[in-house]
């Protein structure tokens, strides 16, 4: 769960710290209240696209830090040698005026792409038009697979199917050679 989001020098925000609580969290407010800035900061710390214009005017860099608690041993953490016994996860992204990004997971440097991979496993941000994706028929099977938690058996099936297709191609090639 996202517990704390710390923002420095993002757009008009000089410094802010937002605490989240268990359960559903919603950002509401009038137009111009800064909801989009907070969402942009969340997107940045999760590896999303950013631009230099996001850095506050007059500042040399911007920093976004997110603290997640109760984090299970996610596949990305295990694959990349992060301790799986730790239930707290610290993500940081510093944006500099020259376009460089300094990204860290638990203090260890990572690339933006790696930050994005773990970000996909940690947090879902939904906007007012996101429900329209439910109408996209191409997404229905992936929704069912995630709901049924069938990713692992599906992966094994796909691997086995690809091996079988390779064998069939080799058999056809041998039959053609024999002919």
Secondary structure, 3 states (H helix, E strand, C coil): CEEEEEEEEECCEEEEEEECCCCCCCCCCCCCCCHHHHHHHHHHHCCCCCCHHHECCCCCEEEEEEEEECCCCCHHHHHCCCCCCCCEEEEEEEEECCCCEEEEECCEEECHHHHHHHHHHHCCCCCCCHHHHHHCHHHHHHHHHHHCCCHHHHHHHHHHHHHHHHHHHHHHHHHHHHC
